[in-house]
Amino acid sequence: MPTAEFDLPAGHADVPPVPRTEFPEHGRPEDQVLDEVLERFDNNRFDIDRNFAITYSGIPSAISRKIDAMTAGRFFVEWAEESESGTLSMEREAVGMMASLLGKPDASGFITTGGTESNLASMRLARNNGGQAEPEIIAPVTMHFSFRLGAELMKIKLVEVDVDDDTYLPRIEDVERAITPRTVGLVASAPGGSFGTLDPIEAFADLAWRKGLYLHVDAAFGGFILPFMRDLGHDIPPFDLSVKGVSSIMTDGHKLGLLPIATGFFLARDASLFESIPTERTLIHTTSSTKPGSRPGRGRTRSQWAAGPACDRRS
């Protein structure tokens, strides 16, 4: 495929420059600080409700701001079940809702800090359950950058498969040819963030099932739109945990789920997959630990989503 699609733009900097800034000796009046914050926001290219870039994050539901005011000092994390049982129960319930939405009501999982952490979680499970000394994971070149990050952090060889020049979709025969005895997992996107293309999830799942491999679906954007498009009568191919060969799926609630930034959901087909993570007495299955209590939220109901656009986007 044309490499120009993935070439870095001219003038690209590996690290954003840091301006020389003296540490202030004195504070400033609160109103002055707030005015400057608003002035800086005015330099952003788009208003929030018109910012539909590839990293789109929607305006949280109005109720989330009210809940946020109630949650100062509240948090949730697995090891705090005794002290923060109420907060943790909301996280568990929210995960259950997403399991029902994404094809397997009895699936297990956690709220994460977003798509990157969720994808790292999938690579960890694929590696730990794969039992290979030099593990490999196969993914289309159009995957999210977080898989490259995960490969570096976890000492996994990431095998990148090219995509079709016209459709930007991977060819399943290329994926199968890339499998070696060291392969522990496959990655597919629903859809890919940069191109909006829905990888052939059913073909990936069939291949993963036949080869006994872990398959993760990155539905960061699609998880909160594809089920509702299906409800509205659009022809959406199966992409979630309802497909037998899919081991895990993730989605971002802070994109189209009207949840606060950053809220992600990571779901695994079976809780037994998490047994490969050495938690001992301190239970932490995700990369991050303590998360703010404002995250476990309900957002809109399925019927509200299927009924049409949100009416509270500007409220």
N, C-alpha and C positions, 0 to 999 in steps of 0.2 A: 504494500500500500504506500501512498505518498508519504515519505518521512516528514515532509514539511508540516503535516498536521500535528506532529509532536515536537517539532523543533522549538527551541527557546527563542523568544522574541529578541530583536536587537536591543542592546542596552540592558538585558536581564542581569540582575544582581543576585548572587547566591544568598546573600544576607542583606535585609533592608538596612540602609545606613542609619546610624544613631547620631543625632545632632549633639554637639557639645553643649551641655546644659549644666550649669552650676547647681549644686544642691541648695535649696532656699534656706536662708538663715531665719526668715520669719514667714509666718502664714499670711493668708489674705482673707478678706471678708468672704463669707459664704456666698453672698449674692454675686460677687465678682467672679468667683470660681464657677458657679453655675452658669453665668452668662457666657463665660469663655467656653464651657463645654458645649453649649448650644451653638456657639459660633463655629466651633470645630466640626460639629455634626453638619452644619450647612455646607461644608466643603465636600461632603460625600456626594457621589455622582447621582444617586437616586434617593427619593423619599422611600421610607420603609415599605409602604404598600405598593410601590412600583418597581421594587428591586427584585426582578425575577432572573437574576444571574444564575450560573451553574451552582453557586453555593447558596441558593435561595433559602432564606429563613423567614418564615411568615410572622405576622404580628400575633403574639400570644393572645388567646381568648381573654376577654375582659375579666373573667372571674379569676384568671391566674394572677392578676395584679392584686386582687383582694386577698387571695390565699397567700401570696408572697409577703404581704404585710403581717400575716398571722404566724409566719414560720421563722421569725428571727431566732436563731439558736437551735432550731430543730434540724435534725439530720436523719439519714437512714444509711445503714450498713449492716451486713449480716451479723457481725459480732455484737451489735448493740440491741439485739432482739429484746432483752429483758428491760433495758432502760428506755428504748424508743420503739416499743411494740406498736403503738398507734401509728406512728409515721411509717414504719416498715410494712405494716399491714396494707397501707395504701399503695406502696410500691408493688407488693405481691399481687394485689388486685388488678393494678394497671397492667402488669405483665400478663396476667390471666386474660384480660380483655384482648390484648394483642395476640395472644396465642389463639384465641377464638377467631379473631379477624384474619389471621394469616394461616389458617388451614389445619390447625391441630390443637384443639382446646386443652389437651392434657400435656402440651409441651412445657418445657421448663426454661427459665431464663432470668434476666436481670435488666434493670435500667442502667444505662451507661452514660458516659459524657458525650456521646454522639457516635457518628459513623466510624471514625478512626479507631476508637477503643473497641467498638463492636467487631470490626474486621480483625483487629489484633486478637480478640478473644477466639475468633474462629480459627485462626492460624495456630493458636496455642493448643486448641482442642484437637485439630487435625494432626499436629506434630505429636502431642502426648499420647493420643490413641493409636497413632500409626506404627509406633514401635520400630522406627528406622533410625539407624545411627547417623545417617546423612540424609535427612528428609528432603523431599522435593514437593513443591506445590505448583500446579499448572494453572495459569490464568491468561485470558486474552490480554493483548497489549493495551486495550482500552480500559483496563481495570482502574479503580481508584488508587491514588498514590500510596494509600495506607498499607497496601499489600507489599510494596517495596520496602516501606519502613519496617513492617513486621518481619520480613525476610532478613533484614539486616540485624534487627534486635534479637531474633530467635535462632540465628544461624541456620536458616532454611534456604535452600536453593530455589529461587523463583524462576520457573520455566515459562517464558512469555511466548504466547502463540499469536501469530499475525492474524489479521482479520481481512475480510473481503474488501477489495478496493471500492466497490460500489455500495455495498450494504453496511459496511463497518461491523459486520457480524463475524464471529469466529466460525470456522468450519469444523464440525465435530470430528471429522476424520483426521484433521490436523491435531486436534486435542488427543485423540486416541493414539496417534503415532508418537506423541511426546511422552506417553506413560512409560516409566521404567520400573524395575523392582524397588526403587527407592521412593516412588511416588506415594504420598500419603493423602493428598487432597486435590480437589479441583475448585475453581472459583468461577462464578458467573454473575452477571449484573442484570437487575430488573428495575429500571433500565440503567445503562451506563450514564453517569452524570454529564460527561462532556458531549455525548452524541445523541442521547435520548433513544438509544436503540435497545430493544429487549432481547438479550441473548437467548438462544434456544434452550430454555431451562429443562424442558422434558427430555431433550436429547442428552444434555449433560447428566441429568438424573439417571437415565437409563444406563449410560456409560459408567457412572459411579456405582450403580447397583451391581452391574455385571462384574466390575473389577474389584468390588469391595473397598471403595474409596470414600473418603469424607467429601461431601459437596456443600459448599457454603454459597448462599445467594445474597449478594449485596443489593438490597432493595431500599437503600437510604431514601431515595425519592419516591420509588414506586409503592412502598408499603402502605402509605396513607392516601394513595390515589387509585391504584389499579383495582382494589376490591370494590371501590365505589363506582368506577367506570363500568365494571362488570354489572353491578346492580342497575346501572342506567341503560344497560342493553348493549354495551360495546363488546366486541369479540376479543376478550383477553385470554390468551393461552395460560394454562396452569403454570404457576411460577413459585408457589410457596410450599409450606410443609404438607400440604395435601398431596404433593407429588412424592411418591414412595422413596426415591433416591436422594431427596434433599435432607441433609443432616442438620443444617442450621440456616437461619435467615436473620437479617437485621433490618431495621428501618429507623429513620430519624423523626421523632415527634415534633422537633422544632422546625421542620420544613412545612409540610402541609397539615400537620396535626394540631396546630394552634397551641403548642406547648412551649414553655420557656426554653431559651437557649441556655445550656445545651442539654437536650434530652434525647437519648437514643434507646432503642430496645434491641436486645440480643436474645434470640430464642433458639434453643437446641431441641431437636426431635425428642430426645429422651434424657432424663436427669442423670442416667448412668454415665453419659459422656463426661460429666463434670467430675466423676470419680478419679479421672486422670490428673486432676489438679491437686497438688499436695497442700491441703488447707490445715491439717492437724486440728488443733483446738480453736485457732483463730480463723474464722470463716471469711475469706475474701476470694471470690471467684473471678472478679473483674480486675482490670489493671489499676484503676483508681480505687480508693477505699471510701472514706466518708464523703457523702454527697448531700447537698442542701435539701432540706425538707420540702422546698417549694416544688420539686420536680414531680413527685407522684401525683399526676393530674388526670382528669377524665377527658378534657377536650370536648368535642362535639360527639353526639351519638351517631351510629351508623345511619339511622333513618334521617337525621338532620343533614348529614353529608350527601346522601343520595337524593335528597329533596332539592338541592341546588346550592348556589354559592352562599358563603357565610354572610349573615346579615350584621354580624358584630365586628367586622374587620376594622372599622374606624372608631368603635366605641371605646 
